[in-house]
Amino acid sequence: MTFSLGIIGAGQFSGQFAALFRAHPGVGDVHVTDLLPERAERLAAAQGLAGTFPSYEAMLESPAIDAVAVFTQRWTHGPLVLQGLNAGKHVYSAVPMAVTAQEIAAIIDAVRATGLTYMMGETSQYNPATVHARNRIAEGAFGRLFYAEGDYVHDMDLGFYDAYRYSGGENWKATASYPPLLYPTHSVGGVLGAWRTHAVSVSAIGVRDDRDDGVFDRSVSRFDNDISNATALFEAAGGGSFRTNEFRRVGYPSHIRESRFRFFGTEASMEQLATVALWQDKNGVKDISQLLEPRPTLSPDDPSLRHVAPELRAAFTSGSAPVHDRSRLPREFDALHNGHEGSHHFLVDDFVTAVTTRTLPPVNAWVAARYTLPGILAHESARQGGVRLEIPDFGDAPEN
């Protein structure tokens, strides 16, 4: 049994997922809509999709659409997700879940009331470092885990200017100032995707930008934001802490690896940098870099990536790493592109499996809230000079 899917947003990111959804044996017809109709038409033609809709509202009104996948600008997700759920559609959403606690609460309420599937597509859930740490934690190899670190370090100069120009139009600088801590799920999700806990409080410090190019300028920013780099320290439920960095002005090769992680326990630790990863215990050090290294599946010069800045193409070309267990994936994916360190195939399969079996996906609404809400409170802490703030928790997902 298959279900039909409507994609909202035909930008650089959604095209990569459109091909995977179309190929998955659990998905039937795939349609697309975009505020720029010509982009939707191009994507439909390029991927052989079933067609386009003139608007999101028209898509939601159609009985031919069972589920929607939201790939729009990051601050728009909350309202669009709610529209989809309230229209009776299952919803896949790119990150972040939302940008306010109120939006997050409303999504959880809607999922609970409708019984529909909601999933946030957090790529760090399947980052090889997170996968390996998750496996070793389950084995008890760390002993008691008490501290972790997650970094999303991506300099604006390495492709983000081009990406914001592509998506933001003439006023792109107003949205290029998006607060780093409101895009927290790569760093927070990479930690919590392995460590089964959640954040209960936070203190954060932001660095005011000094590039003076109109980006991260409060007089220009639609978010009233002048912070380009930020660090947050979270208290973990059950004891311990974790720290995340969200950097947009940083001398670091983010085109090699933009997300990286560290985990420390009483018996062992694991550390990852741009090109090396280490497992360490009281007896010595083991290089595990090859275990976590994805194998490219698509050339960075592939014509499908011609609209993507060269510095961003690695996110769309990386395949699976040895640590990934691909046995559950449909064989139709074997010859298809992957991305974000091997996560795309798993994310699509998670959503399709959840919808078709009516089970909760790994990053369901309650998990997505734990990946997203800490950043919202961290941003507020940074704006208040680092004051420690409590982080509300919506609890665990209900059992199916």
N, C-alpha and C positions, 0 to 999 in steps of 0.2 A: 504493500500500500504506500502510495506517495502523497505528498502535499505540494501545493503550489506556493511560490514565493515571489514577493515583490521587493525589489531593492530600491531604497530611497537614497539618492545621491550617486552620481555617476562620475565621481572624481578619480584621482590617481589610485586610491586604495581599493575602492569597491570593485574595480575591474578585475583585480587579482582574485577576489572572492567569488565574483560572478561565475568564473570558469569552474571553480570547485563546486559551487552549489549546483550548477547545471550538470556536472558530471556525476554527482552523487546519486546512487540508485534509489535513494529515499526521497528524492525531489523530482517533481514533475516540471510543469512549465515555470519559467522564470521571467518576470517582467521587470521593468525599471522605470523610474521617474526622476526628474531633476528640475530644479528651478530654471536651468538653461536647457530647453528641450533638445537643442542640437547635441548636447553631450549625451543625453539619454539615447538618442537615435544612433550616435556613433558607437556607444557601448553595446547596444542591442545588435547592431550589425556585426561588430567585431567578434562578439561571443556567440552569435547565433541564438539570441534570446527570443522568447515568444513574442515580445512586443513591448510597447511603452504605454505609460499612462500620462495624461496631461497634467496631473497634479497628485499629490499625496492623498488629498481628500477623495479624489476619484478612485484611487487605488483601494482605499479603505472601504469605499462603498460597494466595491465589486465582490460578488459572491464567488468569483473565480480565484480570489486570492485568500489563501489560508494563513499565511505567515508573512511577516515583513522583516527586512534586515536594514538597519539604519546606519548609513555611512555618510553622515553630514558633519558640519562643523561641530567641534566638541562641546560647545556651550548650548547647543540646540537639542541634545539627546533626550533630556528629561521630558519635555513637553511632547516630543514626537513619539517616544515610547508610550506615554500615557494615552495618546490618541489611538495608537495601534491596539493596545490592550482593551481600551474601552470600546473599540470597534469590533472586538471579538477575534483579533488576530494574535497568533503567537509572535513573539518579538525577539530578534537578535539585535544587539546594539554594540556598535564599536565603543571604545572607551573615550571618556569616562562615563559612568552610569548617569550622572547628573552633576550640577554645580551648586546645589543647595541641599541642606538637610531636609527641607520640606518636599522637594522633588523626590528624593530618595524614599521618604516615608510614603508618599503618594503611590510610587511604583510598587512598593511592597504591599500596600493595601489593595491595589488593583490586581496584583498577582494572586493574593489570597482570596479576593472576592470572585475572580473569574475562573480560577483554576487553570489559566493558560500558562504556557511556557514562556519564561523570560530568561535570557542569558546575555551576559556581558562578555564580549570577545577579548578577554585580557591575554595578550600574547605571552606574558611572563609566566602564565600557568604552565606553559610547556617550554619555557626556556630551559636548555639542557642543564644549566646549573641548578635551577629549581627542581627539575625532575630528579637529578641525582641526589640532591639534598633530601628531597621528600622520601626517596627510597631508603637512604641511609638512616634517616630519622625513624622510619617505620621499623627498621632492623635494630634500633637502639644503639647504633654505632657511635653517635655523638655523646652518649651518656645523657646527662641532663642538659638540654639546650637552654642557654641563658642570655645569649646576645646574638644579634644578626645585623647585617648591613645590606642595604639595597641602593644602588646608584642608577639614575637615568641621566647620563651625562652626554648631552647633544648640543654642540655649539651651533648658534644661529648661522654662522658662516658656512657650515657644512650642509647646505641644502635647504634649510628652513626658510631663508629669505625667498627662494624660488617657490617653495611650497605655499607660503602665505600669499605671494603675488598671484599664484594660480587660483587659489580658493577665495581670496579676499577682494579681488577687483581693485578699483581705483583707491579705495580707502583701506587697503590691506594693512597699513601700519597700525590702524586702530585695533585690529584683531591679532596682529603679530605680537602684541604685548600681553597675550594670554598668560595669567599668573602661573608660574611653574608648579606651585603646590596644588593648583586645581587640576593638574594632570598627573596625579600621583600613582596611578594604578600599576605602571610598569615597575616602579621601585617597591611600593608597598605590596603589590600582588606577588612579586617575585619572592619576597620574604614569607608572606603569609600563605602562599601556595605550597610552601614546604612545611612551615612551622604552624601547627594547628593551634593557633591562638588568635587573639585580636587585640587591638590597641585600646587602652582605657584612658590615656591622657597624653598630652603632647606639649612640648615647648619648641618653638621654631624661631630661627633667625633668618632674615632676608637681607640680601646685599642689593643696595640701590644701583641701578645701571648708570654708567657714566660714558657710554659710547656717543651720546648726543647726536643720534641719527634719526630721531623721531620714533624709534621703537623703544618700548618701555619708558615712554614719556607720558606722565599722568595727564598732561594737557591734551594728548592725542588719544590715549588709550580709552577704549570703551569700557574697560574694566577698572579704570582709575588705578592702574598698576605701574609702578616703576621698579619692581623687583625682577631681576633676571636670574639670580642664583639664590638658592635657599636650602637650608639644612634643618631637618626636623628630628627630634629625639622623642620616641614613643615609649611609654610604659606598657608592657605586655601583661595581659590577664594571666594570672597564675604565677607571676614573678618573671623577672628579666626585662630586657628592653631591646629595642631595635632602632637604628638610625637610618634615615634616607637622605640622599642628596638629589636635588633637581637643579641641574646647572644648564644654562643656555649661553653663557660666556665662559668658555673653559678651553684651555690648551690641552686637548685630548683627542685621539683619533676615533671619533664616534662612528665613522664609516666602517671601522673594523668591528667594534662592539660597543653599542650604546648603553646596554643594560648589563650590570655585573653585580655579583653578590658574594657575601661572606657569612659564614655560620660558625659559632663557637659554642662548644659544649664542654662538659667536665672531662670527657674522655678523648675527644677528637675535635678538629676544626677543619674548615674548608675555605679557601680563599681564591678569588678569581680576579684577574686583571684583563687588560685588552687582549693579550695573546698567550696567557699562561693561566692554568688553574692547578691548585695544589690541594692534596689531602694530607693532613698532618695529625699525628698523635704523639704520645709520649715517647715513642720509639724512633720516630723519624718523619721524613717527608716523601710523598709519592706524587709524581707529576701525573695528573689526570687530564691534561689538556686535550689529548686526542679523543678521549671518551666524550668530551663535551663539544667537539668541533663539528658543526654541520657541514655536509658536502653540498656544494653548489648544484642546483638543478636547472638553472637558467642563466644564459650569458647576460652580463650587464649591458651588452650592446643589442639585446633583443629588441626588435621594433616595437613590441608592446610596451616598452619602458621609455619610449622616446620623449614623453612629456614629463618624465620624472628626473629631477636633478641627479647628476652622476653620483653625488655623495650620498644620496638616499637609496640607490638601487640595490645595495646589499640587503636591505630589508625585504626585498621582493625576490631575491634569487637564492637565498640560503635554503638548503634541503634539510633532511633529518640528520641528527647526530647518532653515534653508536648507542648512546644511552636511551634513545627513543625506542619504544616498543611499537612497531607499526603493524603488529599482527591483527589488530582489531579493525584497521582501516580498509575501506573498499579498494579492491584491486584497480578500479578505475583511476585512483589517485597515483598509482605507481609511476606513471609517465608524465604527471602534471607538475607544474611549478609549485613551489612551496614558498615560505617567507618567514621573516622574523624568527630566525634561528630554529626553523622547523615546526613552528606552531600552527600555521594556517590549516594544514590538513586535519589536525586534531580538533581545532575549534569548530570547523564546519561539521565534522562528524559528531562532536558533542551535541551541537544544536539539533541536527537531524535525528539523532538517536533519542534525544529527550522528547522531541515532538512526536515521533512515531511510536514510542513506547510509553509516553505520558509519564516519564520519570523526570526527576530533577537533574539538570545538568550540573557539572562540578562548580561552575561559576554562576550559580543561580542568584536570585535577587538578594538573598540574605548574605551570601558570600560577597557579591558585588558591592553591597553596602559597606562591608568591612574593608574592602579594597579602596573605596572611594571616599567615604566620610572622613577618615583620618586626615586626608589632604585638605579638605575644606576647613577643618578646625585648625590645622597647621598654618594655613594661609592667614586665618584670623589671628592666630598667635603671633605670627611674624609682623602683622600690621600693628599689633599692640606691644611690640618690642620684646617678644619672647615670653610673655606671660603664659603660665601653665594652664591649659584648659582641659576639662574632662571631655571625653568622646562618648556620646551615647551609643548604645548597641541595640540592634533590633533582634538579637538572639539568633539561634540556629534555625535553619530551614525546617519546616514541619516534615514529619515522615510521610512518605507517599501512602 
